[in-house]
Amino acid sequence: MESWPAVAVPCLADLGLGTGDAPLVHDTASGALVRIGADKDDVRIYVCGITPYDATHLGHAATYLLFDVLQRVCLDAGRAVHYVQNVTDIDDPLLERAQQTGEDWTAIAERETKLFRDDMAALRILPPAQFVGAVEAIPDIVDIVEALQRKGAAYDVDSDLYFSIAAAEHFGEVGHYPLDEMVRLSGERGGDPQRAGKKDPLDCLLWQSARAGEPSWESPIGEGRPGWHVECAAIALRHLGPVIDVQGGGSDLVFPHHELGAAEASVVTGEWPFAHAFVHQAMVGYDGEKMSKSRGNLVFVSRLRETVDPMAIRLALLGHDHRRDWEWYDAEIDAASARLARWREAFARPAAPEAHRLVAEVRVALSNGLDTPAALDAVDRWVAAEGDDAQGGQLAAAAVDALLGIV
């Protein structure tokens, strides 16, 4: 699947500003800060992508922006980054939208995926090395399901194949949710805990047998289509290997998606943990509730950028702590636009404060848990200061571009 164009990221070392540290990130599984890429030259990141049945909203943008910043911090630390992202271009929500509108499901998926790519490019989000649709990954998914069958971790329920969580020694170690909470979340987030014939309410669908009027694919495990969690496990294993550095996404993916995907991968490979760190973006609200397609309280990136500089959108999102749920207010974009104007004016000054201290402060903020609000505050302090360095503005602008993606 086609990704979106990459933007050039300034190398601060080449500008005499040295390199940053391998970052510490907040790991959901351990509840601790975990250093990524400390003892190797590359960092492997997998982030769960969209289900393309509607346009990109600010909650999506906040998630992909978080991992864009993580990529930039890793690059600044001299690490190569191998970043993979999927697109769930076959799933129940997409088919339901097609039924509601009368439009072909593939046309919806193609249109909304293109719009997503356009939004990501406008926000200067660094693209994945592999941008993989579930449909194109079906051979890899089938391979994983067959591997689970061989290990006795898959079973049949009325011709559908399910993953048995009893086979996963470390199931529950990502989110650490109580059993009743896992059952509740499973029912709310695409699972079927009440389905008769399952060995455990939390066992999840691997392969759904063909249904009349629905798309399906021929395979050695029967005609059908993939379940959700196994899709990401298969794509990550195919492109990144048995143990990755970061599994990322929105906090609503902790359970069931990341819990079950990691469990499936670990049973196939025999390795644990699946990821050294599970990093999550908190939920973004609007009008008093979590921003979601089901509620309809969405602020779409594509509409907002019709009248607003995309860098102001980016700056507004970076102003929030990724670990805490927050609510979007329309006035935020005005404040971000004014902030952006101040920064650009300061970068253009013929004489400005020297940039080395600013770079050090931004690096400290970002390498200690991706603290973007603290990084923005550091830039604000530099902007408000006076100086006589003829190169200060140019170097500060390069640092803000390299580390925060703002130009």
C-alpha positions as CSV (number, residue, x, y, z in Angstrom):
1,M,0.0,0.0,0.0
2,E,1.3,3.5,-0.9
3,S,2.4,5.6,2.0
4,W,2.8,9.4,2.0
5,P,5.8,11.5,1.1
6,A,8.6,11.9,3.6
7,V,9.8,15.3,4.8
8,A,13.5,16.1,5.3
9,V,14.5,16.1,8.9
10,P,17.5,18.3,9.7
11,C,20.5,16.5,11.3
12,L,21.4,18.6,14.3
13,A,24.8,16.9,14.6
14,D,25.7,18.3,11.2
15,L,24.9,21.8,12.5
16,G,27.2,21.5,15.4
17,L,24.4,20.8,17.9
18,G,25.5,17.2,18.8
19,T,23.1,14.3,19.3
20,G,20.4,13.5,21.8
21,D,19.9,10.6,24.1
22,A,18.0,7.4,23.4
23,P,14.6,8.2,24.7
24,L,12.7,7.0,27.8
25,V,9.1,6.2,27.0
26,H,6.2,5.4,29.3
27,D,5.5,1.7,29.1
28,T,1.8,0.8,29.8
29,A,2.7,-2.8,30.7
30,S,5.3,-2.1,33.4
31,G,4.0,1.4,34.4
32,A,7.6,2.6,34.2
33,L,9.9,4.6,32.0
34,V,11.7,2.3,29.6
35,R,14.7,3.4,27.5
36,I,14.4,2.6,23.8
37,G,17.4,1.8,21.6
38,A,20.0,2.3,24.3
39,D,22.2,-0.7,23.3
40,K,21.6,-1.0,19.5
41,D,21.6,1.1,16.3
42,D,18.0,0.7,15.3
43,V,14.5,1.1,16.8
44,R,11.6,-1.0,15.6
45,I,8.2,0.6,16.0
46,Y,4.7,-0.7,15.1
47,V,1.7,1.6,15.4
48,C,-1.8,0.4,14.7
49,G,-3.5,2.4,11.9
50,I,-6.9,3.4,10.9
51,T,-10.0,1.5,9.9
52,P,-10.8,3.7,6.8
53,Y,-14.6,4.2,7.0
54,D,-14.4,7.9,7.9
55,A,-12.0,10.8,7.9
56,T,-9.1,11.4,10.2
57,H,-10.1,13.3,13.4
58,L,-7.9,15.0,15.9
59,G,-7.8,11.9,18.1
60,H,-6.1,10.0,15.3
61,A,-3.8,13.0,14.5
62,A,-2.7,13.1,18.2
63,T,-1.8,9.4,18.1
64,Y,0.3,9.5,14.9
65,L,1.9,12.8,16.0
66,L,3.1,11.2,19.2
67,F,4.9,8.5,17.3
68,D,6.2,11.0,14.8
69,V,7.9,12.8,17.7
70,L,9.3,9.5,18.9
71,Q,10.8,8.8,15.5
72,R,12.4,12.3,15.5
73,V,13.9,11.8,19.0
74,C,15.3,8.4,17.9
75,L,16.8,9.9,14.8
76,D,18.3,12.7,16.8
77,A,19.9,10.1,19.0
78,G,21.6,8.6,15.9
79,R,19.3,5.6,15.7
80,A,17.9,4.2,12.5
81,V,14.1,3.8,12.7
82,H,12.0,1.0,11.2
83,Y,8.4,2.1,11.5
84,V,5.5,0.0,10.3
85,Q,1.8,1.0,10.3
86,N,-1.2,-1.0,9.2
87,V,-4.6,-0.1,7.7
88,T,-7.5,-2.3,8.6
89,D,-9.1,-2.1,5.2
90,I,-11.4,-5.0,5.8
91,D,-13.5,-5.2,9.0
92,D,-17.1,-5.0,10.3
93,P,-17.3,-1.1,10.7
94,L,-16.2,-0.7,7.0
95,L,-18.8,-3.2,5.8
96,E,-21.5,-1.6,7.9
97,R,-20.7,1.8,6.5
98,A,-20.9,0.4,3.0
99,Q,-24.3,-1.1,3.8
100,Q,-25.5,2.2,5.2
101,T,-24.4,4.3,2.2
102,G,-24.8,1.8,-0.6
103,E,-21.2,2.5,-1.7
104,D,-18.7,-0.3,-2.4
105,W,-16.6,-1.1,0.6
106,T,-13.4,-1.0,-1.4
107,A,-14.2,2.5,-2.7
108,I,-14.8,3.8,0.8
109,A,-11.5,2.3,2.0
110,E,-9.5,3.7,-0.8
111,R,-11.0,7.2,-0.5
112,E,-10.6,7.5,3.3
113,T,-7.1,6.0,3.2
114,K,-6.1,8.6,0.6
115,L,-7.6,11.4,2.8
116,F,-5.7,10.0,5.8
117,R,-2.4,10.1,3.8
118,D,-3.2,13.7,2.7
119,D,-3.8,14.7,6.4
120,M,-0.6,13.0,7.5
121,A,1.4,14.7,4.8
122,A,-0.1,18.1,5.7
123,L,0.8,17.7,9.3
124,R,4.4,16.6,8.3
125,I,4.1,13.2,10.0
126,L,7.0,11.0,9.1
127,P,5.6,8.1,7.1
128,P,6.1,4.4,7.9
129,A,8.6,2.4,6.0
130,Q,5.8,-0.2,5.4
131,F,2.2,1.0,5.2
132,V,0.3,-2.3,5.0
133,G,-3.3,-3.0,4.4
134,A,-5.0,-6.0,6.0
135,V,-6.1,-7.3,2.6
136,E,-2.6,-7.4,1.2
137,A,-1.4,-9.1,4.5
138,I,-3.9,-12.0,4.2
139,P,-1.1,-14.5,3.2
140,D,0.9,-13.5,6.3
141,I,-2.3,-13.7,8.5
142,V,-3.1,-17.1,7.3
143,D,0.5,-18.2,8.1
144,I,0.1,-17.0,11.7
145,V,-3.3,-18.7,12.1
146,E,-1.8,-22.0,10.8
147,A,1.1,-21.6,13.2
148,L,-1.4,-21.1,16.1
149,Q,-3.2,-24.2,14.9
150,R,-0.1,-26.3,15.0
151,K,0.6,-25.1,18.6
152,G,-2.9,-26.1,19.7
153,A,-3.8,-22.4,20.3
154,A,-6.6,-22.2,17.8
155,Y,-10.0,-24.0,17.6
156,D,-13.2,-24.1,15.6
157,V,-16.5,-22.6,16.5
158,D,-19.1,-23.2,13.8
159,S,-16.4,-23.0,11.1
160,D,-14.9,-19.8,12.6
161,L,-11.4,-20.1,14.0
162,Y,-10.6,-18.7,17.5
163,F,-7.5,-18.0,19.5
164,S,-7.3,-19.6,22.9
165,I,-6.0,-17.3,25.6
166,A,-5.2,-20.4,27.7
167,A,-2.2,-21.0,25.4
168,A,-0.7,-17.5,26.2
169,E,1.3,-17.7,29.4
170,H,1.6,-13.9,29.6
171,F,-2.0,-13.0,28.7
172,G,-3.1,-10.0,30.8
173,E,0.4,-8.5,31.3
174,V,0.0,-5.6,28.9
175,G,-3.0,-3.9,30.5
176,H,-3.3,-5.7,33.8
177,Y,-7.1,-5.3,33.8
178,P,-9.3,-7.4,36.1
179,L,-11.2,-10.2,34.4
180,D,-14.6,-8.5,34.6
181,E,-13.2,-5.3,33.0
182,M,-11.6,-7.3,30.2
183,V,-15.0,-9.0,29.5
184,R,-16.7,-5.6,29.5
185,L,-14.2,-4.0,27.2
186,S,-14.2,-7.0,24.9
187,G,-17.9,-6.6,24.3
188,E,-17.6,-2.8,23.7
189,R,-14.6,-3.0,21.4
190,G,-15.4,-5.6,18.8
191,G,-15.2,-8.8,20.7
192,D,-17.9,-11.4,21.3
193,P,-17.6,-12.6,24.9
194,Q,-21.1,-14.1,24.9
195,R,-20.7,-16.3,21.8
196,A,-21.7,-19.9,22.5
197,G,-19.1,-22.5,21.9
198,K,-16.1,-20.5,22.9
199,K,-13.8,-22.0,25.5
200,D,-13.3,-18.7,27.2
201,P,-15.3,-15.4,26.8
202,L,-12.0,-13.6,26.0
203,D,-10.9,-15.9,23.2
204,C,-10.8,-13.9,20.0
205,L,-11.6,-14.4,16.4
206,L,-8.7,-15.3,14.1
207,W,-10.5,-16.2,10.9
208,Q,-14.2,-15.7,10.1
209,S,-15.6,-18.2,7.6
210,A,-17.3,-16.8,4.5
211,R,-20.7,-15.1,5.0
212,A,-23.2,-14.6,2.2
213,G,-22.9,-11.1,0.7
214,E,-19.6,-10.3,2.5
215,P,-16.1,-10.3,1.0
216,S,-13.9,-13.4,1.6
217,W,-10.7,-14.9,0.4
218,E,-9.7,-18.5,-0.4
219,S,-7.0,-19.9,1.9
220,P,-5.7,-23.2,3.3
221,I,-7.7,-22.5,6.4
222,G,-10.9,-22.1,4.5
223,E,-12.7,-19.3,2.6
224,G,-13.1,-16.2,4.9
225,R,-11.5,-13.1,6.2
226,P,-9.2,-12.2,9.1
227,G,-10.0,-11.2,12.6
228,W,-8.7,-7.9,13.9
229,H,-5.9,-8.6,16.4
230,V,-4.2,-11.3,14.4
231,E,-3.9,-8.8,11.5
232,C,-1.4,-6.5,13.5
233,A,0.4,-9.5,15.0
234,A,1.1,-10.9,11.5
235,I,2.1,-7.6,10.0
236,A,4.5,-6.8,12.8
237,L,6.1,-10.2,12.8
238,R,6.5,-10.1,9.1
239,H,8.2,-6.7,8.9
240,L,9.8,-6.2,12.3
241,G,10.6,-9.7,13.8
242,P,9.6,-11.5,16.9
243,V,10.4,-8.8,19.5
244,I,9.9,-5.1,18.7
245,D,10.9,-2.0,20.6
246,V,7.5,-0.2,20.7
247,Q,3.9,-1.2,20.1
248,G,1.9,2.0,19.8
249,G,-1.6,3.3,19.4
250,G,-4.4,5.0,21.2
251,S,-5.1,4.1,24.8
252,D,-8.4,2.4,23.8
253,L,-6.2,-0.3,22.1
254,V,-4.6,-1.5,25.3
255,F,-7.4,-4.0,25.6
256,P,-8.4,-6.0,23.8
257,H,-6.3,-5.2,20.7
258,H,-2.7,-4.9,22.1
259,E,-3.3,-7.5,24.8
260,L,-4.5,-10.1,22.3
261,G,-2.1,-9.2,19.5
262,A,0.8,-9.6,21.8
263,A,-0.5,-12.8,23.2
264,E,-0.9,-14.3,19.7
265,A,2.5,-13.2,18.6
266,S,4.2,-14.6,21.7
267,V,2.5,-18.0,21.2
268,V,3.8,-18.2,17.6
269,T,7.4,-17.1,18.4
270,G,7.8,-18.3,22.0
271,E,9.2,-14.8,22.8
272,W,8.0,-12.4,25.5
273,P,7.6,-9.6,25.7
274,F,6.4,-8.9,22.2
275,A,7.4,-5.3,22.7
276,H,9.9,-3.7,25.0
277,A,7.4,-0.9,25.5
278,F,3.7,-0.4,24.9
279,V,3.2,3.3,24.4
280,H,-0.3,4.9,24.2
281,Q,-1.8,8.2,23.4
282,A,-4.6,9.2,25.7
283,M,-8.1,9.9,24.4
284,V,-9.1,13.3,23.0
285,G,-12.6,14.5,23.9
286,Y,-15.0,17.1,22.3
287,D,-18.3,18.4,23.6
288,G,-17.8,16.5,26.9
289,E,-17.2,13.0,25.5
290,K,-14.4,11.0,23.9
291,M,-14.0,12.0,20.3
292,S,-15.3,9.0,18.3
293,K,-17.1,8.1,15.1
294,S,-19.9,6.3,17.0
295,R,-20.7,9.4,18.9
296,G,-20.3,11.7,15.9
297,N,-18.4,14.4,18.0
298,L,-15.5,14.6,15.6
299,V,-13.2,17.4,14.6
300,F,-11.8,16.4,11.2
301,V,-8.2,17.3,10.3
302,S,-9.1,17.7,6.6
303,R,-11.8,20.3,7.4
304,L,-9.7,22.1,10.0
305,R,-6.8,22.5,7.6
306,E,-8.9,24.1,5.0
307,T,-8.8,27.4,7.0
308,V,-5.9,26.8,9.4
309,D,-2.2,26.4,8.9
310,P,-1.5,22.7,9.5
311,M,1.5,23.6,11.7
312,A,-0.9,25.4,14.1
313,I,-2.9,22.1,14.3
314,R,0.3,20.2,15.0
315,L,1.3,22.8,17.6
316,A,-2.1,22.6,19.4
317,L,-1.9,18.9,19.7
318,L,1.7,18.9,20.9
319,G,0.6,21.2,23.8
320,H,-1.1,18.3,25.5
321,D,0.4,15.5,27.7
322,H,0.0,12.2,25.7
323,R,-0.7,10.3,28.9
324,R,-3.7,12.2,30.1
325,D,-7.2,12.4,28.4
326,W,-8.0,15.9,27.4
327,E,-10.8,17.8,25.6
328,W,-10.4,19.9,22.5
329,Y,-11.8,23.4,22.5
330,D,-12.2,25.4,19.3
331,A,-10.3,28.3,20.9
332,E,-7.2,26.2,21.1
333,I,-6.4,26.7,17.4
334,D,-6.4,30.5,17.8
335,A,-3.9,30.2,20.7
336,A,-1.8,27.8,18.7
337,S,-1.8,30.1,15.6
338,A,-0.7,33.0,17.7
339,R,2.1,30.9,19.2
340,L,3.2,29.7,15.8
341,A,3.4,33.3,14.6
342,R,5.5,34.3,17.6
343,W,7.9,31.4,16.9
344,R,8.3,32.2,13.2
345,E,8.9,35.8,13.9
346,A,11.6,35.0,16.4
347,F,13.3,32.5,14.1
348,A,13.6,35.2,11.5
349,R,15.3,37.8,13.7
350,P,18.7,38.9,12.5
351,A,20.0,38.5,16.1
352,A,18.6,36.1,18.6
353,P,19.5,34.1,21.7
354,E,22.1,31.3,21.0
355,A,20.4,27.9,20.4
356,H,22.5,25.4,22.3
357,R,20.6,25.8,25.6
358,L,17.3,25.6,23.8
359,V,18.3,22.4,22.0
360,A,19.4,20.9,25.3
361,E,16.1,21.7,27.1
362,V,14.0,20.4,24.3
363,R,16.0,17.2,24.1
364,V,15.7,16.7,27.9
365,A,11.9,17.1,27.7
366,L,11.4,14.8,24.8
367,S,13.9,12.1,25.8
368,N,12.2,11.8,29.3
369,G,8.8,10.5,28.4
370,L,8.0,12.5,25.2
371,D,7.0,15.5,27.3
372,T,5.9,17.8,24.4
373,P,4.3,20.5,26.6
374,A,7.6,21.0,28.4
375,A,9.4,21.1,25.0
376,L,7.0,23.8,23.8
377,D,7.6,25.8,27.0
378,A,11.3,25.7,26.4
379,V,10.8,27.2,22.9
380,D,8.5,29.9,24.3
381,R,11.3,30.9,26.8
382,W,13.8,31.2,23.9
383,V,11.3,33.2,21.9
384,A,10.8,35.7,24.8
385,A,14.5,36.1,25.4
386,E,16.9,38.6,23.7
387,G,20.3,37.8,22.2
388,D,22.9,38.8,19.7
389,D,23.7,35.5,18.0
390,A,23.4,35.9,14.2
391,Q,22.9,32.1,13.8
392,G,20.6,31.7,16.8
393,G,17.3,32.0,14.9
394,Q,18.5,29.7,12.1
395,L,19.7,27.0,14.5
396,A,16.6,27.2,16.7
397,A,14.4,26.9,13.7
398,A,16.3,23.8,12.6
399,A,16.0,22.2,16.1
400,V,12.3,22.9,16.3
401,D,11.9,21.3,12.8
402,A,14.0,18.3,13.7
403,L,12.6,17.5,17.1
404,L,9.0,18.9,16.9
405,G,8.3,19.0,13.2
406,I,7.2,22.6,13.2
407,V,8.3,24.9,10.4
